[in-house]
Amino acid sequence: MRQSMKILVINTGSSSIKYKLFDVEQRKLMASGVAEKIGEETGMLTHQSASPNGDWKETIHESRIPDHDEGLKRIVDLLVDPRNGVIKNTSEISAIGHRVVHGGERFHAPAVIDEGVIAAIQEHIPLAPLHNPANLVGIRVAKKMFPASVQVAVFDTAFHQTLPMEAFVYAVPLELYEEHKVRRYGFHGTSHAYVAERAAAYLGRDLETINLITLHLGNGASMAAIRKGKCVDTTMGMTPLAGLVMGTRSGDVDPALPFFLAANLGMSIKEIDDLLNKESGLKGICGTNDMREVVENMERGDKRAELALHLYTYRIKKYIGAYVAVLGSLDALVFTAGVGENSAYIRERCCQGLQKLGIRVDPERNRQPGAEIREISPPESEVRVLVIPTNEELRIAQETKKVMESKAGS
């Protein structure tokens, strides 16, 4: 049996810590959970752990969690609990893999966290003011809690650093890019990279020999055009606001819209920011950002819900066509994330009318549920259409393992 290597993956938000503990050699999830409402009056820690016989147990602890230090301490206490814990002590954890949203142009790959990496993450706070500060909090807390473990940063933006210049530079004065790094970065990189590798394995091909379009459709949504294993275009931009219609984000709009809102409605920059990021998308059109509710409301005859779904799938279809043109040829179209994995209606509607591009969906196959990779195109389809469950945390653990092996080799 291969030697065990346990890696804890942490995704720190401003008031939360999501975590998963993996035995990466066995590709086995040992425990997972989330500490929520940190710093609020009533906090919650939901913890799931695997027993030796493979059963899963969930416990929910409701009490105030004053700060991230206390949140991570409670998580560790559950992991090492003598009765239900999955490890004996923290020394069993070889490394901590941290999700970091924005690495800018500095990071093309995961990095062992040192003071230089921390400084670079801080430098990129203006590009991700909501995410990078929280990611730094998680790093600092974990370094105190796990002083003997290797700490690794895995960046959402890294996978998209292969974009050619014509795909990432905006047509604004070039000095804005050269001096301030104003450019397209893209996000959801760990998810796009994970499902691309899984697609290649499913097709029995080397990733470097195929062209893919991956669709990460959740409350946040993005697409990537992947040529021979390298991302060459993606829908999100300098921030996660650009591109597709999302749960509460507008996606692409006329850049002059904020000027109109300010001049004619007297809206402030913050109000416009909140409008486009938190009150738009599906929610702005039909009042809810839950795709299940939107589809149910449409089926009951709600015209706003119908319009929201038409907008949502029309935007995706436009990008599919654009990315086929960018790639020149397409081997597979991959749906993933909450909506992409679970909504047969969305998948079918996104692919309607794309037969001339070789893209077809078999209605029966599409309606079949499943937790594994499944193919929803008919056997004769020129382009394979796949549904692949994403696992960003496992990808972060695998990337962390590679960094450790490289570090050990050097």
N, C-alpha and C positions, 0 to 999 in steps of 0.2 A: 504493500500500500504506500502511496506517495505521502511524503511528510506533510503534516498540516501547516498551513500558513493562514493565520487569521488576520483579516483587515477590516477595520471599522470605517464605514463611509459616513461622513457627516455633511449635511446640507443645512447651513445656519441661515435663518431669516432674522428680521429685526425683532420678532417676538416668538420665534420658534426654533427648535432643533429637530430636524428629521435625521434618522440614523438607520443603518443596516449593518449587521455584522456578518461577514462571509468567511467561510473556509474556502479560499479561492482555488486551492488545489483540487478540491472535491466539487467545485462549482456549487457549493451548498450554502443556502441562507440559514443562519443559526438564530438570528433575532432581528427584530425591527421595531420601529415605533416612532412616536413624535411627542415632543414636549411643546405645548402650545400655551399661548396667552402669557408668555413670560413677562413679568413686570406688572401684570394686571392684578386685580383683586382676587380673582379665582383662576388658577392655572389648571392645566390638565396634562397628564402624562399617560399616553396609551402605549402599552408594551406588549409585543407578541414574541413568544419564544418557542423553539422546537424542543420536544422531549426526546429522550433516547429512542423511543419507539416510533418517532416520526409525527406524533400528534402535535398540534399547535395549541398553545394556551394564550389567552389574551387577558390582561389585567388593565384596569383603568384607575388611575390615582388622581383625585381632585383635591388640590390644595394650592395655596399661593406659591408660585415659583418666582422669587424676587429678582433673579438675574440669571444670565447664561451660565455662570459658574455653578450655581446651585442646580440648574437644569441638567447640566452634564454630569454633575456629581450623582444626582438621582438616577440617571440613566446607567452610570457605572455600577451603582449599588444593585440595580436590577440584573445587570449582566453577571455579577459575581455572587448573587444571592445564594446562600448555602443550600436552600431548598429547591429553588426553581431556576437558578442561574445556569448559563451555558458555558462559562469559563470559571476557573478557580481564582484567578487574579489577573490584574491588568497586564502583567508581564507576558501573558499569552498572546497579546495583540501585537503583531509585528509592525503594523503601520496604520496610520490614519490617512484616509483619502478624503480631501476636502473639495467639494464643488465650489469653484470660484467662477462667477458669471463673466467677468470681463478681464481679459489679459492683454487687450490691445494688440499691437504688432510685436510686442516683446516676446510673447510666448506662443510658439508653434507646437508645443508638446507639454506634457505634465512636467512639473519641476519639484525637486526636493525643496522644502520651505526653509529658507534662511533669512537673515535680516535684509538681504538684497531683494529677495522675492517679496517679502512683506512690504518693503518700500515701493516696489513696482506696483503692487496691488493698490497701495494707497494713492500712487500717482494717477491711477486710472479711475479713481472715485468720480471725477467729473463726468466720465462716460457711463457710469453705472451708480448713480448716487443712492439708489434704494438698496442695491444688492452688495456691492463690494464692501461697504462698512460692516454690514452684518457678517459677511464671509470672514472678514478680519477678526471680528469678535470670536467667532468659532475657532479660528486658528489659535488665537492667544489663549483661550480657555483650554483647548486640547493640549497645547504645549505644556501648560501647567499640570494638567491632569495625567498626561502620558509622557513624562519627560524622557523615558527610555525608548519610545516608539518613533520611527521615522514618520515625519509629516510631509505629505505630498499634496500639491495643488493641481487639480485637474480643471482646465478652463473650458467654459462653454464655447468660447470664440476660437479655440485653437484649430479645430477641424476646418474652419473656413479660411484659414490663412493661406490656402493654396489658390484663392481667387486671383485671376489675372487682373492687372491694373485697370483695364477697361470695364471690369465688372464691379470694382470696389470704389473707384474714384467718382465723386460727384462733379457735375459740370458747374462748379462754382470756382472762384479764383483759386488757382492751384496752391497758393500760399496757405490757404486754410488747411489743406492736407499736410503740406510740408512742415508747417510751423505748429499746427494744433491737432494734427491727426484726425481731422474731420473726414470720415470715409465710411463705407459699408463694412460692418464687422460680421454680422450674422450671429445667431444664437442656436440653442438646442443642439450644439455640435456633438455632445456625447451620444445623444439619441440617434442622430443621423448616421454617425460613424458605426454605432452598434448594429442598427438594422441593415446597413449596407453590407457589413461583414456577414451577418446571418443570411442575407439574401444570396450572396455569392456562394456560401456553403450549401444552401438549399438547392441552388441551380447546378451545383457541382462544377463551378468555375472558379478560377482565380479572380479576386476582386480587380486586379490590374488589367483584366481582359474584357470587362463589361461596363456598360453605361446604365445608370440608374437615375430615377427621380424618386426621392423619398419625401413623404408627406407626414410630418409630425402634426397631427390635428388633435389638440386638446383645448383647454380654455385659452391658452396661448397657442399659436399655430404658425408653422413655417414650413417651407419646402426647400429642397436642395437638389441641384443638378450635379451629378457625380460622374465624372468621366475617368474611367480606368482607375478607380479608387481615390481620386482627388476631387474635392469639391471645387466647381468652377463658377457656381452662382448660387445665391440663396436669397430668400424673399425679405427677411428682416434686414435692417439697415445699421446705422450707427447706434440705434436703440432698438428694442424689441417692438416698437410701435408700427414699423413699416410692413408692407406686404399684404398678407391675407386678412380678410375679415375674421375677427376673433371673438371671444366671449364678451369682453368689454372694451376691446381696442378697435379703433377704426380701420387699421391697415392703411393702405395707400389713399391719400386724399390730395387735392390740389394744394401745393405749398402755400398758396395765398389765402387759404381758408382762415388761418389764425389772424391775419391782418383784417379780414372782413369782420370776424367776430369781435375783434378789439375796437374797430372803428365804428361799427354799426350797433353792436350790442353792449359796448362798454366793458367787455370781459377782460380780466387781468390775465397775465401769463399763467399764473397758477390755475385759474379757473379753466383756461383753455387746455392746459395740461391734464387736469382732472377730467374734463369733458372727453378728450380724445383717448385717454388711457383707461378710464374707469366707468364712463357712462355711454360709450359708443358700442360698435360691433353689434352682436346679436341683441344685447341688452338695450342699446339705443333704438333699434328698429322695432322690437316687439316686447320689451319689458323684462326679459329673462335671458341669462347667459348660459342656462343649463340646456344643452342640446336635446336631452330627452324631453324636457318640457316643450321646447320649441316644436319638435316633431309632433308630439301629442296635440299641441294647440293647433297646428296646421291641419291635422287629421280631423279636428273638430270644426274646421272651417274658418279659423282665425286668419284673416288676410294679411295682417302684419307679420305673423309667424311664417306664412307662405313667402312673403317678400323677403324676410330675413334669410330663409333657406335658399331662395333663388340667388340673392346677393352672395351668400357664402360660397355656394358651389360654382357660381359663374366666375368668381375671382380665381378659384382654384383651377378651373378649366382653362382660363386664359393663361395662367402660369404654366400649366402642363404643356400647352401648345408652344409657348415661348421657350421652354426648356428643351423640348424636342428639337426646336430649331437650333438652340445653342449646342446641343450634344451631337446633332447630325444623325444619330440613330439611337434607338432605345431598346434595351434588353428586358427591363422590368420596371414596373411602377409599384412602389411599396407604400402601403398605408400603415401607420402606427399611432400610438398614444390613445388617450381615452376615447375620443370620437372616431379616429381612424380605425381603431380595433373593434369598436362595438356598434357602430351605426351602419347597417347594411344600406339604409336609404341614402346616406351621404355618399358612400362609396359608389353606389350605382349612378347617382345623379352626377357626380363629378366626372364620370367616364362616358356619359351619354353623348352620342354624336361624334365620338372620337375614333370610329372604325377606320376612317381613312388614315389615321396615324398608327393603325395596328392594335389599338387598345379596345378590348371588349371585356365585359363582365358577364359571367353566367349567373342568371338570377337565382337558380337553385343553390349553387355553390356559395354564392354571396350571402345567402340567408342562413347557412349552416354556422352555428356558434362553435367556438373552439378556443382553447387557451394556448395552443401551439401555432407554429407557422402553418398557414393554409393558403392554397391557390384558389382564386375566385374567377380566373379567366377560363374560357373554354379550351379544351385541348389543342384546337387548331389555331389559337390566338398567336399572332406574330409577336406581341409583347406580353410577357407574363405579368399578371396582376396579383400581388401577394399581400397578405395581411400578416404582419410580424409584430408580436408583442415586444415593446421596448423594455429595456431594463438599464436605465441610466446609472443606477447605483452599482450594478454588477460591472458595467463598463468602467466606472471610476475605480472599482476594486482591481480589475484586470490591468488598467493603466498604472495604478499604484504598484502592483506586483512587478510590472516590467521595469519601472523606475528603480525598484529595489534590486532587481537582478542586475540591472546595468551598473548600479552603484557598487554592488558586490563584485562584479566583474572587473571594475576599474580599480 
